[in-house]
């Protein structure tokens, strides 16, 4: 399984002005593709802080680093410069990225959203990429995403505006990402238990988890109004769909038997 | 300004099953109290990974570390054990925490939510705290929050269920937190600009930001349907309300003048 880390950039996240939904969206998408998202971090618009996070993810042997935010034209958009610093590469004008930026401003000018299609210095900044980077077309905003193959680790920089991040991920990333993640399969089932006491479930879950170490098993307490409900999630990942489903179902079957002995029944909540 | 870091714990966050809203809520509340939230990280239910994050936050001279999640009765609730390891303290039965857990199970038993008020081993686990810790009463769930004064850094462990985290923060934390954060004031204004092009705003914002280094100034592009709108947020923190407001308003006045010269008008979006 490929190990992924996410770095979400922006003071607005850490002053609590903006709820970071990008990390959750990336975690879900990457998990479904069979990747293992190990860690995510939120940092300020600080070049050294961002560079430090990139370097420390690389030092942990991370296969794939995603950054979100900090690609725009303003002075506090520092992510690409920070990644270049972390990878010890120069920032150079990327001709392909420049063409993408030119195309987007021409389109926005024709649509009446900007007053001029001219490539001013703040616009040109978005085409300054680390040497050897591949720009990823952004059909929603103006800043291209960035793909950089470093020695072991690949770094992918995406914009912070969720609609832009999603557009690049879905439209421009698939061929590159497929090359790294290969064929991955993820299976998951969620149940609600007829027991609202996690402390009663705890030893039963542990028994099943110990018997099925490759299955992830998690109980989750949620408060609905005055009532606590417990959901149980089981999941497994692997290269092969049938084998992964078989492993997951063996754990589910054991869990059902364990709980039945205590008079607890599981009701399926979703199949994803 | 006190430097804060947040560690959100849970595999469910990194497989994208649950959107972490606790970090955003804590960031907002702590910022409004005058604290500087520098960094937040999401990690898996892994004792070593959690302990590593606590140690690395301490090594950066963090004043206050908040953790969320991993306090419950199940085997994968590892946060308190990880914090004990990071601080090199033993886990011991905390009599005051035990009383809190007993009280909650008695209440839940009387309300018919649990089948017995007995303190079983998984329930007792929630009262095993690092030596010298102070338990924080949880009026919604069962696991007490944990307050630990280490040498320079204070560590506060809160549950992952948002209603429990908020209840402890609002009901049990204020006297302890006030002692550390002291009198802090945060002022913020948000405007919408009559310019939808961040690349035009960029040099104007930079000029104002350079003149007012203690004011945080951020433009933010958002896509509404087919339309991009730019909001501008200005904020300042300080010990004194009047001085902080004066500093903030000087920057706002300069920004209005700068933008006016380019025919751009600011409309206030909110006063917080």
Contacts between the chains, C-beta under 8 A, distances in Angstrom:
chain1	res1	chain2	res2	distance
A	11	B	216	6.3
A	11	B	218	6.2
A	12	B	218	5.9
A	12	B	220	6.4
A	12	B	233	7.0
A	13	B	24	7.6
A	13	B	27	7.1
A	13	B	40	7.7
A	14	B	27	5.5
A	14	B	31	7.8
A	14	B	37	4.6
A	14	B	38	7.0
A	14	B	39	7.2
A	14	B	40	6.6
A	15	B	27	6.3
A	15	B	28	7.4
A	15	B	31	4.6
A	15	B	37	7.1
A	15	B	188	7.9
A	15	B	216	7.4
A	15	B	235	6.7
A	16	B	24	5.4
A	16	B	25	7.2
A	16	B	26	7.6
A	16	B	27	3.5
A	16	B	28	2.8
A	16	B	29	7.3
A	16	B	30	7.8
A	16	B	31	5.5
A	16	B	37	7.6
A	17	B	28	7.7
A	17	B	188	7.9
A	17	B	233	6.1
A	18	B	24	7.8
A	18	B	220	7.5
A	19	B	21	6.5
A	19	B	24	4.4
A	20	B	20	7.8
A	20	B	23	7.6
A	20	B	24	6.9
A	21	B	19	6.5
A	23	B	20	7.6
A	23	B	42	7.0
A	24	B	13	7.6
A	24	B	16	5.4
A	24	B	18	7.8
A	24	B	19	4.4
A	24	B	20	6.9
A	25	B	16	7.2
A	26	B	16	7.6
A	27	B	13	7.2
A	27	B	14	5.5
A	27	B	15	6.3
A	27	B	16	3.5
A	28	B	15	7.4
A	28	B	16	2.8
A	28	B	17	7.7
A	29	B	16	7.3
A	30	B	16	7.8
A	31	B	14	7.8
A	31	B	15	4.6
A	31	B	16	5.5
A	37	B	14	4.6
A	37	B	15	7.1
A	37	B	16	7.6
A	38	B	14	7.0
A	38	B	44	6.6
A	38	B	49	7.9
A	39	B	14	7.2
A	39	B	41	6.7
A	39	B	42	6.7
A	39	B	43	5.6
A	39	B	44	7.4
A	39	B	49	7.3
A	40	B	13	7.7
A	40	B	14	6.7
A	40	B	41	7.0
A	40	B	42	4.3
A	41	B	39	6.7
A	41	B	40	7.0
A	41	B	41	4.6
A	41	B	42	7.4
A	42	B	23	7.0
A	42	B	39	6.7
A	42	B	40	4.2
A	42	B	41	7.4
A	43	B	39	5.6
A	44	B	38	6.6
A	44	B	39	7.4
A	49	B	38	7.9
A	49	B	39	7.3
A	72	B	198	5.8
A	72	B	221	6.9
A	73	B	198	5.4
A	73	B	199	4.0
A	73	B	202	4.8
A	74	B	198	6.1
A	74	B	201	7.3
A	74	B	202	4.4
A	74	B	205	6.2
A	74	B	206	7.4
A	74	B	219	5.8
A	75	B	202	6.4
A	75	B	205	7.2
A	75	B	206	4.4
A	75	B	209	7.1
A	76	B	209	7.9
A	76	B	218	6.7
A	108	B	197	7.9
A	113	B	196	5.6
A	113	B	197	7.2
A	113	B	227	7.8
A	113	B	228	6.5
A	114	B	196	7.3
A	114	B	197	4.5
A	114	B	199	7.8
A	114	B	200	7.6
A	115	B	197	7.0
A	115	B	200	7.3
A	120	B	199	6.1
A	120	B	200	7.9
A	121	B	203	7.9
A	122	B	198	7.8
A	122	B	199	4.2
A	122	B	200	7.9
A	122	B	202	4.0
A	122	B	203	6.6
A	123	B	199	4.7
A	140	B	223	6.2
A	141	B	221	6.7
A	141	B	223	7.5
A	141	B	228	7.5
A	142	B	199	7.4
A	161	B	221	5.7
A	161	B	222	6.7
A	161	B	223	6.0
A	163	B	223	4.5
A	164	B	223	7.4
A	188	B	15	7.9
A	188	B	17	7.9
A	196	B	113	5.6
A	196	B	114	7.2
A	197	B	108	7.9
A	197	B	113	7.2
A	197	B	114	4.5
A	197	B	115	7.0
A	198	B	72	5.8
A	198	B	73	5.4
A	198	B	74	6.1
A	198	B	122	7.8
A	199	B	73	4.0
A	199	B	114	7.8
A	199	B	120	6.1
A	199	B	122	4.2
A	199	B	123	4.7
A	199	B	142	7.4
A	200	B	114	7.6
A	200	B	115	7.3
A	200	B	120	7.9
A	200	B	122	7.9
A	201	B	74	7.3
A	202	B	73	4.8
A	202	B	74	4.4
A	202	B	75	6.4
A	202	B	122	4.0
A	203	B	121	7.9
A	203	B	122	6.6
A	205	B	74	6.2
A	205	B	75	7.2
A	206	B	74	7.4
A	206	B	75	4.4
A	209	B	75	7.1
A	209	B	76	7.8
A	216	B	11	6.3
A	216	B	15	7.5
A	218	B	11	6.2
A	218	B	12	5.9
A	218	B	76	6.7
A	219	B	74	5.8
A	220	B	12	6.4
A	220	B	18	7.5
A	221	B	72	6.8
A	221	B	141	6.8
A	221	B	161	5.7
A	222	B	161	6.6
A	223	B	140	6.2
A	223	B	141	7.5
A	223	B	161	6.1
A	223	B	163	4.5
A	223	B	164	7.4
A	227	B	113	7.8
A	228	B	113	6.5
A	228	B	141	7.6
A	233	B	12	7.0
A	233	B	17	6.2
A	235	B	15	6.7
